[in-house]
Amino acid sequence: MTDRYIDGFFYGLFMDGDILHEQGVKPVNFRQGYVENFALRVGKRATLVPSVGARAYGMLIALTHPDLDRLYSAPGLVQYRLEAVLAQTLEGEATPALCYNLRRGPLPDEYDPDYAARLQRVLRKLGFPAEYIADVL
């Protein structure tokens, strides 16, 4: 039996299909989108934190459950927990998706400027709004 594909919402480096392929997964159906009432926070890695009125951009990407398990069992990612979110494509389609987040936002001393710069490069490559990219600090 073939594993079925499900939508995931990615907001960090895993938005980049090249990075996903390097991890040995086979993503399909890439779409730009966002989630409302979440804000992006950068520490050693990225996470989304609840924030009324905020919007976090990312990519909706279909993967299998084994692919998601492979990605989030890697060192440094096992503390991420699965959540259900309602994402919107930029075309306005509401899409339920799975999203991995940390249980708490990063502390100020956890900020990694190299990670933030890499994330900004990915966001630029994917064509996200310049003002959003500038806010990735």
N, C-alpha and C positions, 0 to 999 in steps of 0.2 A: 504494500500500500504506500502511496506517495504522500509525503507530508504536505498539508495544505499551507498556503500562504496567508498571513494575516498582516494587517497594517500596523506598523510601529511609527511612533513620532519621535524623531531624532533631532536634537538641538545642539549637539556638540560635534566633535570631529567625525563621528559616525554618520553625519549627513553626507559626507564625501564618499561616493561610490567606489573610488579607487581604494580608499582606506578599508572599506568593507570587503572588497575583493582580496586585499592583502591578508585579511583575517580568515579567509577561506570560506566565506559565505556567498550565497548567490542571490543578491537583492533584485527585486523587480518593481516596476510601477512607481517610479520616483515622481513626487509632486511637491511643490512648495506649499507651505501652509503655516498656520499659527495656532496657538491655543490662547484663549482669553483668560484673564485673571491669574496668570502665572508670569513671573519675571525670571529672566536668566541671571544666574549668579555664577561667577567664576572663582574657583579656589585652585586646588591642584588639578581639578577637572571642572567641568560645567555641571550645573544642576538647575532645576526649575524650582522656584519657591512660590507658594500661593501669594498673590498680591492683587487685591481688588483693583480693577481698572487697567491692569497691565496687559501687555501682549508679548508673547515670546514666539519668535519665528523659528522655523525648522523645516525638516523634510518628512513627509509621509513616505514610507518605504515599506514594501511588502517583503517579509521574510518568513521562514518557517520557525516553529518553536525550537527545533534543535539549533538553528542558526542563532536565534536570540540567546539561547542557553550558552552557546559557544562564546558569543561576544561578551556576555556579562559574567562569565566564570573566569575571565582573564585577571591576572594580578592587578590590583588597584580598582577593580570594578565590582568585586563581589559584595560591597556594601550598598550598591544600588538596589532598590526595590521596585518591583513592578506595580504600576498604577494604570488604571483606565482613564483616558482623557477623551474629550470630544474636540477634535481638531477641525479646523476649517481650511479648505484649500483656498488659494488666492482667487480662484474662480467662484468661491462662495459655497462650495459643497461641504456640508457637515459630514465628518467621517469619524466614527469611533476608532480609537487606536490604543495600543499598548505603549507605555512610556516608562522608562526607568529613571528614577530619581533617588537622590539621597534623602534620608529622613530629616536632615536639617541642612540649612544653608551653610556655606563655608564661613569660617571665622576670618577676620581681616588678615591674620598672620599666615593663613593658608593660601593666599593669592599667589598664583604662578604667572608672571608676566610673559614667559615663553609660551605657555599654553594659550593665554589670551591672544597673543600675536598669531599663533597657528590657527586659532578659531576665527579670528578676523579674516585671515587669508581664505579659509574655506567659505565663509559667508560672502566675501567678495566674488570668489570663483562661481558661486551659485546665484549671484545676482540679487541678494537681499538688499533692503533699503539702506542707503548710506548712513542715515542717522541712527539706525539700529546697530550697524557695525561699529560706529564711533562710540557707542555706549558700552561696548564690550571692553571693560577695563579690568 
